[in-house]
Amino acid sequence: MFNYDKQIRAYQKEKVRISDAARKDLIDRRQTNRNRLVASLGDTYTLDGDHFIPQGSVALWTAIKAADMNYDIDDGVWFDASELVESTKSGKRELEPIELQRKVCEALQYGRFKQQPEVLHNCVRVYYDEGYHVDIPCFRRIDDGTTSGRQELAAKGNEWKLSDPTLIYNWFNGRVQALNGIRDDSGKQLRRLVRLLKRFAKSRGDEWEMPSGLKLTMLAEECLNTSFERDDEALHGLLKNMRVRLSSSLIVSNRAQQAPQDALTKSATDPSMLGLRLRVGEALDRLAITEDPQCTKKGAREAWDWIFQTDGFFVDFDSDDDSGSIANVAPSKPFEKNTVSRHA
């Protein structure tokens, strides 16, 4: 396969992965919300650093840059169920889920916000002028620290729903550590591949209907081939494994769970999964040239540029790199855009 690893790694680092400075800003905003909750509710409820639950792509280090700054930062908060009670004339009563959400929402109000926090179905959302937001799901823990302990989410419909928000966080970070133990950088490579897969899925905006980042993360871990050290080979291999996987089933399950695992997809014919299967096939058609012994840098560049729609990044990178020749080589197999999924 034509070696385009250096270009793929540079693109991932410069155009896909959010910068350390940007990530720090997101984490700082998350911490500010935590501080507001502790200051407002800490006298009423036990609430310290251990009561906050980092979640989502920012916590997993798989977040990617968004042109509109529409970052979703997830940061749950839990309360001891024994403290979620109020006195009434007839005695004690438990707080309802919506009441807890409203208390958290009120505690997060801030005069300088143009749009104040609001209660959504399964969380409280804090908006920022820059375009991103922090989602704060609210939980109660019952019999915390005991074998019968459980955690429940204040969920849509004003109900308490059994939920373990640390499951995916612990599972994914555990996989990264385990992979790094097998081969140095293998776990970090998984993170890079998740980011690149997300970028591919978002490369055409609303023109493509594609799965959520969580489903893509699950598929990337499931279909990962750990034998490749180069990222271009690893991503190519991942796409090949995904094509085989998606030809047999479009169902994506929560791999962080022990069996039985919950399905993350809506159905066996989920439109976003049908879209993914179609686009993965198109991507592999494009990348076929990179396996041709006669492939040149220009041929590889055009194939990878189709994948990510880099807006000239690879062209500029190659023009500054005088290693290797750039020749006009047509693809060995003309690309024809599919209009219907080959597996539909």
N, C-alpha and C positions, 0 to 999 in steps of 0.2 A: 504494500500500500504506500502511495506517495506520502512522504513525511511532511505533514503540515502541522506538526505538534506545536512548534514554536509560535506560529500565528494563532492557533486556537487558544493556547495558554495566555497569550498577550491579550486577546480579545476578551476572554473570560475575566481577566484581572482588571482591565481598564474600562470595559463597557458593560459588563454583566454584573459582577460582584459589586455590592455597595461598598463604598470606601470606608476605611476605619473611622474617618471623621464623621461621615454620615451616620454610621451605625452608632457611634458614641452619642450623637445628638438624639437619636431615637431612644437609646437606653436612658439618657438623661431625662427625657420627657416622661418615660415610664417611671423613673424614680421620683420625679416631681409629683406625679399622681399618687404614688405610694405615700409620700410624705404628707400630702393633703388628707388622705384617708386616715392615717395614724393621728394627725393633729386634730381632726374633727371627731373621729369615732373611738380613738384610743382610750378615752376615759370611760367609755361605756362598755366596750368589748376588748377582749384580749386581742391585740393586733400588733404584730411585730414583723420583722423581715421574713421569718419562717412562714408567715401566713400569706405570702404572695407566690404565685405559681407562673413562672415564665413559660410561654407556649409559642407555637407558630414558627414561621420561617426565620424571624429575627433571632429567636432563641436557639434555633437549630443551625444558624449560620448558613442558611440556604436562600436568604432573601436576595432578590435581584433588583437592579435599578429600574425605576419607573419614571418615564418622562414627565408624568403629571404629579409625581411625588405621592401617588396614592398607595402609601404603605399601610399595611394592616399590622399593628403591633398588639399581640395578645398577652394579657397579663392578668391571670385570675387572682381572686382573693377569697380566702375561706375563713369562716367563723365557726366557733364551737356551738353546736346546736343547743347545748344547755344554756347558753347566754342569749339565744334568740327567742326570748320570751318577754311578754309585757304583762303588767298587772292590770286587771279589770275589776269591776265591782264583784264579779262572780268568781274571781280567782285568776290564776295564771293562764295565759294562752300563748301558743307558738306563733311566731311571725309567719305570715304567708310569703311565698317567694317574691311576689311583686313588691311587698313592703320592704324586704331587704334590698331589692334593686333600687327602690326609690331612696332609701337612706343613703346608699352608696352614691347614687346620682347627685343627691343634694350636697353631700360632702365634697364632691368634685367641682362644684360650681366655682367660677372664678370671674371676677369683674372684667378682666381684659379679653376674655373669650368673645369673639364675634358671634360664634354659635355655641351656646351652652351645651354641656353634656346632656344626653337623653337616654331613656330606657328603651332598648330594643327587645326583641323576643328573648334572646338567650344571654344578653350582656348589657352593660352600660357602655355607651360609646362617647369618647372624648374627641372633639374635633380640633384640628389645628389649621391656621390660615395657610400654611405651606401646602396643604392638600392631604396629609396623612392623618391617621386617627389611631387611637388606642382603644381596643375592645377589652372590657373588664367583666368576664363572667363571674358570677357570685355563687359561692358554694357554702354548704354547711356540712360539718363533720359530726357524725353521731358515734358515740363511744370511741372517741379518738384514742389511739394507742392500745386498743384491746383487739383480741382476735375477731371480735364481732364488729369492729369499726367499719364504717362505710362513709362515702362522700356523695353528696347529692347536689345537683346543679339547679339553681333557680331558672326554670326553663319556660318556654312558650306555653301559654295556656294556664299560667299561674300554678305550675306543678313542680314538685321536687322530683328530679330525674337522676337515677343512679349514674354517676360519672366519675372517671378517673383521669383528670387532665394531665397528670404526670406521665401517663403510660407511653404516649408517642415520644415525648421528650427523652425519657429514659431509654426507650428502645432504640431510637435512632442514634443517640450519642453512644450507647453501648455497642451498636454495630460499627460505628466509626472507630472506636477504640479497639474492637476485636480485629477489624481489617488492618489497622495500623500495626497490630501485633503480628499479623501474617506476613505483611510486606510493608515496609516503611513507605508512607504516603498513600497507601491504598485507601484508607478511610477518608483522608483529605480529598483524594480523587473522587470518591463517591459524592462528596459535597459539591465539587466542581461540576460533575456530570449532572447532578440535580439542577444546578443553576443553569447549565447550558440547555438542558431539556426544557426547562421553564421558558428560557429565552426563545427557543425554537417554537414552542407553543404560542408565544405571544408575538411572534415576529410579523404576523399579518393583522394584528389588532382584532377588531370585531369581524373581520372577513372570515376568520376560521372559528368554528365552535370547538373548543378544546376543554379537557378536564381541568379540575382545580389543581393547585400546587400540591396538595396533600396526596391526591391520586397519583400524580406524576412521581412524587417522592417514593411512594410505595412500589410503583412499577420499576423505578430506577434501582432500588435496592434488590428487588426480586430478580431482575434481568441482568444485573451487573456481572461482567466477566472480569475477574480479578487478575487475569494473566497478562493484561496489557499495561505497560508502564507509560506509554505515550497516550496523551489525552485524545488525540485524533483517532487512534486505533480503538481506544476504550469506548468512545462515543459511537463510533461506527459499529463496534461489536454489540453495544447496548441496543442500538436501533435494530440490528439483525435479530437479537433475542426477543425484542419487543414485538417484531413482526410475527414471529412464530407463536409467541404467547398470545397475542391478540387474535390470531387466526383461530385459536381453539376456544377462547373465552374473552368476553369483554367485561366480565365482572372483576372488580378490584376490591379486595377485602382489607380490613385493618390488620396489617401484619404485626402490629404491636401487641395484639391480643393473643392469648392462648385459644386453641380451638374450643368451641366454635367461634369463628371470627365474624364480626359484623361486616356486611357489604357496604362499601362506600358509594357504589354506583346505584343509580335509580333502578335499573333493570338490565336484562341481558341484551337489550338493544338501545342502551343509553346513547343519545345523539352525540354527546361530546366524545364518547369512546369510539363511535363509528367514525367521527371526524379524525380522531387521533390515528386510528388504524389506516385510514386513507392517506394522511399526511406522512406517516412513517414510511409507507410504501413509496410515495413520491420521493421522499428524501433519499431512500436507498437507491432508487432509480438514478437519481442525480449523482450519488456518490460512487456508482459503479465505475466511473472513469478512473477514480483514484486507485483502483486495483489493477488497472491496465499497466503493464510494464513500460509502455510508451508515454504514460501520463507525464505532463510537465507541471511546473509550478502554476502556470496560467490555468491549465485544465483543473487542477485541484482547487485553485482559488475560486474559480467560477462555481464549482460544485458547492464548496463550503459557504460561499457568499449567498447562494440561493437558500441554503439552510437557514441562515441567521438574518439575511437582509441587513448587512452590516453598514450600509450607507457609506461605502468607500473605505472602511477601516482596513480591510485586507489589501486593497489596492495601494493605499498609502504605506502600509507596513512593508509590503513587498518592494515598493519603489525605493524604500530606505535601506533595504537589505540586498546587498550585491552578491549574496551567495546563491548559486544555482542559476540556471537560465530560465528565461521567460519566453516561451514559444507559443505560437498559435497552433493549438491542437484541438481538433473538434472531438466532441465526445464519441466514444466508440459505439454508443447506442443512443440514437436521438431520443430526447425526452418528450413524451406525450403526456399532457396533463390528464389525469383521470377525472371523470365526472361522476362515476359511481364506484363505490367501494368494491374491490375485487373479492371481498369476503362477505359482502352483504347478502 
